[in-house]
Amino acid sequence: MSGEVYFHYSYITRANKWTKSEAQSKLISHFFKPNSFFDRDTKNEFFIGINPNDGKKYLLISERGFREIRTDLEAHLSTKLSFFPEAQDIVYTDLEAFYIENAVDYDKIEKDIKKFNKEAVTKAKLLNNLKELARARQMYEEKVYYFVAIDVESYEKDHSCLLEVGWSIYDSRKDIFMDRHFCVKEYRHLKNGQYLADMKDRFMFGKTVWASLAEISEEFLRDITPDDESDDKVTVLVGHDVNIDVKYFEGMGKHMKNALENLVKFDTAIMYAAREGKAHDRVSLGNLADALNVENYCLHNAGNDAHFTLLSFIELCKLPVPQIITTKVVASS
C-alpha cells in the first residue's frame, strides 16, 4: 500500500465539494448518508491510518476507491462530475484495510476513531508540555537569563479594571532577586472583598507604590529592557496561567504589547501539570507552592503572587525532568 494516495472520507462526503447546484447537493447528501451509502451493492475498501503530523487516526479512501465512488455517484445523478480532491503529501502509518458492511459498523468505527484521537490529542499536549518543562529547566541552568514573573489583581465586579500589578525578578546572571508591587491610581476608589480577598496592603517583599497604569507600564518596560548595548539582558516571562496576565499587561499599551510579543513565556500551572503526567489539570498557586514546599502567605496580592510564582518556577526547574522525554529532548538538540 506504499505510494498510494488517500483521501479523508469525511471530506469527499461534503456535497458542496461536488457541485454548486442546490438540487444536486441534496441528492449527493442523501447518497452519502450512512444508511444509504453502506447498503449499496458496491462495497468499497476503506482504510484507517495515522497521520504522523498530528498522531490522529482518519478514515481513508484510496484514489481507486474514490474513482469507484464517483462512478456510482455519477450513475445516481445521471450526470458527469469533475470533482477530484486535492492530494495531500502525507504518508499515513499503521494502515488497516477493511470493508464497512453497514451503517452500524460505520458508526462504531467513527466512535473508535474519536476515542483514539481524543487520547492522541491529550498525549501530544502532555508531551509538548513536558518539552517546555525541559526547556525551562535548561534555560534556568544556563544562568544567562533574566526571569520575570508577573501577576495582576482585577476588580471582582469588573475584571477590566486593574487594581494591582506585580512582578518578581530573578537575574540568574548575578543571582539577584527583586520584587515590585503597584496599586493603580485610576481605580483607587474600587476595592475587592466581597468575592475576592483584598490583600493590596499586605505586600511582604518591599514597598507598595501607587501609580497610574502608564507609569506602571514605564517601570515594567524599564526593568525588562537592556540598560545599554553592553547589557546582555534576555528577559523570560513567567506566570501562573501566564496568558491571562500577559493579556492584562498588553492592555496597558502598544509599547507593552510589542515588548512582550516575542518573549519566551513559561506557565507554572502547565509545568506542574506536566510533572504530574496531566495535560489539562491546573492547580491554584497556593496548592502549587505547597506541593513544592514553597512557604507562601498573603496570596491575592499581585506582588506576593508574582514572588511565589517565581519561587515555584525555580523549584520546578530544579527537579529532574521525567524520564519519559529526557532522551527525546537530548536527541533533538
C-alpha positions in Angstrom: 0.0 0.0 0.0 3.1 2.3 0.0 2.9 5.1 -2.6 -0.9 5.1 -2.5 -2.8 8.3 -2.3 -5.5 8.5 0.3 -8.3 11.0 0.9 -10.3 11.7 4.1 -13.6 10.0 3.7 -15.4 12.8 5.6 -14.0 15.3 3.0 -15.4 13.6 0.0 -18.9 13.3 1.5 -19.3 17.1 1.5 -21.9 17.9 -1.1 -20.6 21.4 -1.7 -17.3 19.9 -2.9 -19.0 18.1 -5.7 -21.5 20.7 -7.0 -22.9 24.2 -6.6 -26.3 23.0 -7.7 -28.8 23.0 -4.8 -30.8 20.2 -6.3 -27.8 18.0 -6.9 -26.4 18.9 -3.5 -29.5 17.4 -1.8 -29.1 14.2 -3.9 -25.4 13.9 -3.1 -26.1 14.4 0.7 -28.6 11.6 0.6 -26.2 9.4 -1.4 -23.6 9.7 1.4 -26.0 9.1 4.3 -24.6 6.0 6.1 -27.9 4.1 5.9 -27.9 4.7 2.1 -24.2 4.5 1.2 -23.3 1.4 3.1 -26.4 -0.5 2.0 -25.3 -0.3 -1.7 -24.4 -3.4 -3.5 -21.0 -1.9 -4.2 -18.6 -2.3 -1.3 -15.6 0.0 -1.2 -12.4 -0.8 0.5 -11.7 1.6 3.3 -8.5 2.3 5.4 -7.7 3.6 8.8 -4.4 5.3 9.1 -2.5 7.6 11.5 -1.3 11.0 10.3 2.3 11.3 11.6 1.9 15.1 11.7 -0.8 15.1 14.4 -0.9 11.5 15.6 -4.6 11.2 14.8 -6.4 8.4 13.1 -8.5 9.1 10.0 -11.0 7.1 7.9 -9.5 7.0 4.4 -10.4 6.0 0.9 -7.8 5.3 -1.8 -7.6 7.1 -5.1 -9.0 4.0 -6.8 -11.8 3.8 -4.2 -12.7 7.4 -4.8 -13.0 6.9 -8.5 -15.3 3.9 -7.9 -17.5 6.1 -5.6 -17.5 8.9 -8.2 -18.7 6.4 -10.9 -21.5 5.2 -8.6 -22.5 8.8 -7.8 -22.5 9.8 -11.5 -24.8 6.9 -12.2 -27.0 8.0 -9.2 -27.2 11.6 -10.6 -27.2 10.6 -14.3 -24.5 13.2 -14.9 -20.8 13.5 -15.1 -18.8 15.0 -12.2 -15.4 16.7 -12.4 -14.6 16.9 -8.7 -11.3 15.3 -7.6 -9.9 16.0 -4.1 -6.5 17.6 -3.9 -3.9 15.1 -2.8 -2.1 15.7 0.5 1.6 14.9 0.9 1.0 12.6 3.9 2.4 9.1 4.4 -0.1 7.5 6.7 1.2 4.9 9.2 -0.4 1.8 10.7 -2.7 1.4 7.7 -5.6 -1.1 8.1 -7.7 -2.1 5.2 -11.3 -3.3 5.6 -14.9 -3.2 4.3 -17.8 -1.5 6.0 -20.8 -3.6 5.8 -23.5 -1.3 7.1 -24.2 2.0 8.9 -23.9 0.3 12.4 -20.3 -0.7 11.6 -19.6 2.8 10.3 -20.9 4.4 13.5 -18.7 2.1 15.6 -15.6 2.9 13.5 -16.3 6.6 13.9 -16.7 6.3 17.7 -13.4 4.3 17.9 -11.6 6.9 15.9 -12.9 9.8 18.0 -11.9 8.0 21.2 -8.4 7.3 19.8 -8.0 10.9 18.6 -9.1 12.4 22.0 -6.4 10.3 23.7 -3.9 11.3 20.9 -4.5 15.0 21.5 -4.1 14.6 25.2 -0.8 12.7 24.8 0.5 15.2 22.3 -0.3 18.1 24.6 1.3 16.4 27.5 4.5 15.6 25.5 4.6 19.3 24.4 4.2 20.5 27.9 7.0 18.2 29.1 9.2 19.5 26.4 8.5 23.0 27.7 9.3 21.9 31.2 12.7 20.5 30.0 13.3 23.8 28.1 12.6 25.9 31.2 15.0 23.7 33.3 17.7 24.1 30.7 17.3 27.9 30.5 17.4 28.1 34.3 20.6 26.1 34.5 22.3 28.2 31.9 22.4 31.2 34.3 22.2 33.7 31.5 18.5 34.7 31.6 16.5 37.4 33.3 13.4 35.7 34.6 10.4 37.9 35.4 7.2 36.5 37.0 4.1 38.7 36.6 0.7 38.9 38.2 -2.3 41.2 38.4 -5.3 41.6 40.6 -8.5 42.9 38.9 -11.7 44.3 40.4 -14.1 41.4 41.4 -17.1 43.1 39.8 -15.4 44.3 36.6 -12.3 42.4 35.6 -11.4 45.0 33.0 -10.4 47.3 36.0 -6.8 46.5 37.1 -6.3 47.2 40.8 -2.8 45.8 41.3 0.2 44.9 39.2 3.2 43.0 40.5 6.4 41.4 39.1 9.2 39.5 40.6 12.7 39.3 39.0 15.4 36.7 39.2 18.6 37.8 37.3 20.3 34.4 37.0 23.4 36.1 35.7 24.1 37.7 39.0 21.8 35.5 41.3 19.9 38.6 42.3 16.1 38.9 43.2 13.9 42.0 43.1 10.2 42.4 43.7 7.8 45.2 42.6 4.2 45.9 43.6 2.0 48.7 42.3 -1.6 49.8 43.1 -3.4 51.5 40.2 -4.3 55.2 40.8 -7.1 55.1 38.3 -9.1 52.6 40.4 -8.2 53.8 43.9 -11.9 54.1 44.6 -12.5 50.3 43.9 -11.9 47.6 46.5 -12.3 43.8 46.5 -13.5 41.9 49.5 -17.0 40.6 48.6 -15.9 37.8 46.3 -12.1 38.1 46.2 -9.7 38.8 49.1 -8.5 42.3 49.3 -4.8 42.0 50.1 -3.4 45.1 48.4 -2.0 46.4 51.6 -0.2 43.1 52.5 2.8 43.2 50.2 5.5 41.3 52.0 8.6 41.9 49.9 9.1 45.7 49.7 7.1 48.9 49.4 3.8 49.3 47.5 3.8 52.2 45.1 0.6 54.0 43.9 1.0 54.9 40.2 -1.0 55.3 37.0 -1.2 52.5 34.5 1.1 54.5 32.2 3.7 54.9 35.0 3.5 51.2 35.9 4.0 50.3 32.2 7.1 52.6 32.0 8.5 51.0 35.2 8.0 47.5 33.9 9.5 48.2 30.5 12.5 49.8 32.1 13.0 46.7 34.2 12.9 44.2 31.3 14.8 46.3 28.8 18.6 46.1 28.5 20.3 49.2 30.0 22.5 49.8 27.0 24.2 47.9 24.1 26.6 46.2 26.5 23.8 44.8 28.6 23.1 41.2 27.6 19.8 41.0 29.4 17.4 38.5 27.8 14.0 38.5 29.6 12.0 35.3 30.1 8.4 35.8 31.2 6.9 33.5 33.9 3.3 33.3 35.2 0.7 31.1 36.8 -1.8 30.9 33.9 0.6 33.3 32.2 -1.6 34.1 29.2 -4.2 35.7 31.3 -1.6 38.0 33.0 0.0 38.8 29.6 -3.3 40.0 28.2 -3.7 42.4 31.1 -0.1 43.7 30.7 -0.6 44.1 26.9 -3.7 46.1 27.6 -1.5 48.8 29.2 -0.5 50.0 25.8 1.0 49.3 22.4 4.6 49.6 23.6 3.9 46.9 26.2 2.3 44.6 23.7 5.3 45.0 21.4 7.8 44.3 24.2 6.1 41.1 25.4 5.2 39.7 21.9 8.5 37.8 21.3 9.5 36.9 24.8 9.8 33.3 25.8 7.0 32.5 28.3 6.6 29.8 30.8 3.4 28.8 32.7 4.0 27.3 36.2 0.5 25.7 36.1 1.3 23.9 32.9 4.8 22.9 34.1 3.5 21.4 37.3 0.6 19.5 35.5 3.2 18.1 33.1 5.3 16.8 36.0 2.2 15.1 37.3 1.5 13.5 34.0 -1.6 15.6 33.3 -2.2 17.5 30.1 -5.1 19.7 31.2 -5.3 19.8 35.0 -4.4 23.1 36.8 -3.8 23.7 40.5 -4.1 27.0 42.3 -0.9 29.0 43.0 -1.3 28.2 46.7 -1.6 24.5 46.1 1.4 24.6 43.7 3.6 26.4 46.3 2.5 23.9 49.0 3.3 20.9 46.8 6.8 22.3 46.1 7.4 23.2 49.8 7.5 26.9 49.0 6.4 28.8 52.1 3.6 31.2 51.0 1.2 33.7 52.6 -0.9 36.7 51.9 -1.8 35.5 48.4 -4.1 37.5 46.1 -1.7 40.4 46.4 -0.1 40.9 42.9 3.4 41.4 44.3 3.3 38.4 46.6 1.7 36.2 43.9 4.4 37.1 41.4 7.1 36.4 44.1 5.7 32.9 44.9 5.2 32.2 41.2 8.8 32.9 40.6 10.0 30.7 43.5 7.7 27.9 42.4 9.1 28.2 38.9 12.7 27.9 40.2 11.7 24.8 42.3 10.2 23.2 39.3 13.4 23.9 37.3 15.5 22.2 40.0 13.6 19.0 39.8 14.7 16.3 37.2 12.7 16.1 34.0 10.5 13.0 33.9 12.3 10.2 32.1 9.5 9.9 29.5 11.1 12.7 27.5 14.7 13.2 28.8 16.2 11.1 25.9 13.9 12.7 23.3 14.9 16.2 24.3 18.6 15.3 24.2 18.3 13.6 20.8 16.5 16.5 19.2 19.0 19.1 20.4 
